[in-house]
Amino acid sequence: MTNFIERDKKRRSICLKYELKRLELTSIIQDLTLSKEKRYISLKELNKLPRNSSKIRIKNRCILTGRGHSVLRFCGLSRLKFRDLASQGLLMGITKASW
């Protein structure tokens, strides 16, 4: 399980490293006022970047368990850990609904 977490951390750091370069190249590719040659060259450079530098490769994982399925975005916890911590009263502002 820790291998998944470490792999995701590595992908996040690589994505952060290449974020500006990737944004620059994609904006050149999408700019139709530039010549086709310049856009093609920037497309080749974009393809040379590592695959893990793309935002699509990042997966939201639980910060406690590393679970990759049903992770709540606002807190970074899986639904199971969120419910467990909420029932113990360890999350501030979270109360069990009753009506």
Secondary structure, DSSP 8 states (H G I E B T S, - for coil): -HHHHHHHHHHHHHHHHHHHHHHHHHHHHH-TTS-HHHHHHHHHHHHHS-GGGSGGG-----TTT---SSB-TTT--BHHHHHHHHHHT-STT------
